[in-house]
Amino acid sequence: MARIPRITNQQILEAARQIFLQQGFGASTLEIAQQAGISEASIFKRFSTKEELFFAAMGIPEKPQWVNELECLCGKGNLKENLIKVCFEIMEFYRQVLPQIIMVRSRGNAMPELGGKEARPMVDVKVLTAFLECEINQDRLRPCDPQTVAHILVGSVINYVFLEQMSSQVSIPTTELAIGTYLNSGVPAPEVSVFVLSLVDILWQGIAPRQD
């Protein structure tokens, strides 16, 4: 019969979160282990790296879900609708992680980059650039600089979330209109931010495929 662990992953993460908030990413895993009442080796039986432990403890996913979904979207569906959904998911991702990042760094604590060696926003720009290049190659977008478009989309969304966090009153205007209805496609979709709708709508006027 398998031996029942004396401590749960959640208990380890709670101990790690407490130490990381106090000392930042520079905290030793030995100290985290002592806080949790286990051996240091036990941590790495549950979490392969210190980075993995940090992101899990802080509730920050190392790879956003939208990145996985984007890999399957090229050449499929309504492109404008896809861009709206992707921008909304990028917004939700940074709404989740930015408060955590601000909390850690406001205490003078260092932390690993979300994208590994490269900052997460720059990784996001590269991922979105590759997607846009794919769509251009399939004539679903007019020829343009995909990296510039990706910078505009990712940068605008992150800036919007940052301003939300800096505001004393967080009020997010949303529309009850489904994306599909907005695009006259009749496809049901979740509610989206008015900001995202407007951002993609304005940009779409310059990148939409030319009609013969």
Residue, then its C-alpha position, 0 to 999 in steps of 0.5 A: m500500500a502506498r504511503i500516505p504523505r504526511i504533508t500536502n502540496q498545499q501546505i508546502l506552498e503555503a510555507a513557501r509563499q510565506i517565505f518568498l513574500q518575506q525574502g523574495f526568490g532569493a530565499s533558500t529552499l532549506e528555509i522553506a523546508q524547515q518552515a514546512g517541517i520537511s526535508e529539503a529533498s522532499i520539496f524537490k520530489r514534489f516540485s522539479t525546480k525552485e522556479e516551479l515552486f515559486f510560481a506555484a506558491m505565488g499562484i502564477p502559472e508559468k505558461p498562460q493557457w492562452v498560449n496553448e490555445l493560440e497554437c491551434l487557432c491559426g487559419k481557423g475560425n473568425l480571425k477578428e473574433n480570435l484576436i478579441k478572445v486572445c486579448f481578453e485572455i491576456m488581460e485576465f492572465y495579467r489581472q491574475v499575476l500583476p498583483q502578485i508581482i507588484m506585491v513581491r517587488s514592492r517589498g524590494n524582493a527579486m523574482p524570476e522572470l515569468g518567461g524564463k530568461e526573457a521577460r514574460p511580456m516579450v515572450d507573449v509578443k513573440v508568440l502573438t507575432a508568430f500567430l499573426e505571421c501565420e495568418i498573413n501567410q494564409d491571406r487572412l490578414r493584409p501584409c503588415d509588420p506582425q511584430t508591431v501589431a503584437h506589440i500594440l495588442v500586448g502592450s495596450v492590454i498590459n498597460y490597461v491592467f497596470l492602470e487598473q491596479m494603480s487606480s484606487q477604484v477598480s471599475i472595469p466597463t464590460t459589455e453584455l454583448a457577446i463577441g459573436t453578436y458584436l461581429n454579426s456572426g451569431v456565435p455565442a461568446p463570453e462577455v468581454s471588456v469594452f476596451v478590448l473590443s475597441l482596441v481590436d476594432i480600431l486595429w482591425q481597420g488597418i490589418a483586415p484582409r483586402q476585399d477583391 
